[in-house]
Amino acid sequence: MRKLILIATVVALSACAKEEAAAPANDANVAAIEAPAAIPATMALNETTWTFTRDGKNIQESIDASGNYIATAGAEHVDHGTYVAKDGKACFTSAMTKEGEVCWASKDVEIGGTMETVSDKGEKLMVTRVAYVAATMPAAN
């Protein structure tokens, strides 16, 4: 009887050891499955310049280190306001319209690269990143 109890104890302990060894991997798998999806990182647009065509105008938009942007079409001042990265998007608030904040899909683009971006309102633009040009507000007439 002692041998039977001893064998049963050894088998039971062996089974427990195998379960404990497997437990951490199972816990890690559960944690990976339950972890919330990360919001994709937005490329910081500070100190970048972009070109695009909108409403028939060839526009150049520069965003300074503080997040202020100025958009021009040649010598014409088209828009200005502020930019922030938020929820994986590039969000712009014009100081010239009452449109409020408009957010656009954004990804990392090297100088000379082009991407299609879509606003939260469904507008699509092809934008090209160019070498940074520090823009200034045009003089008042």
C-alpha positions, 0 to 999 in steps of 0.5 A: 500500500505504501508503494501505491501511495508513493507512486500516486504522490510522485505522479501527482507532483509530476503532473503539477510541475508540468501545469505550473511550467505551462501556466506562465506561457498561457498567462502571457498569451492571454495578456497579449490577446486582451491588450488593447490595440495600440493607436498608430504613431503619428509622424510629428509634422513640426518643422515640415513643409508640404505641397498639394493641390486644393480647389485648383490652387497649388498650395505650400503649407509649412508647420513650425516647431510650435505647431503653427501652420501657414498655407500659401499659393504663390504670394497669396495667403490661403490659411493659417492656424495650429496643428496637433498630433492626436489619436494617430492623426494630424489635426488642424484648426484654422484661424481663418474659418469656423470649420473647427478642428479637421483631422487627417490620416498621417504616416511617416513620409520622407522628403520627396515622398508622396501620400494620399491622406483622408480627412475625418470628413472624407476629403482626399488629398495627395500631399508631397513632403518637401524640404522645410521652409520656415513660413511667415505671415504676409505683411498686411496691406 
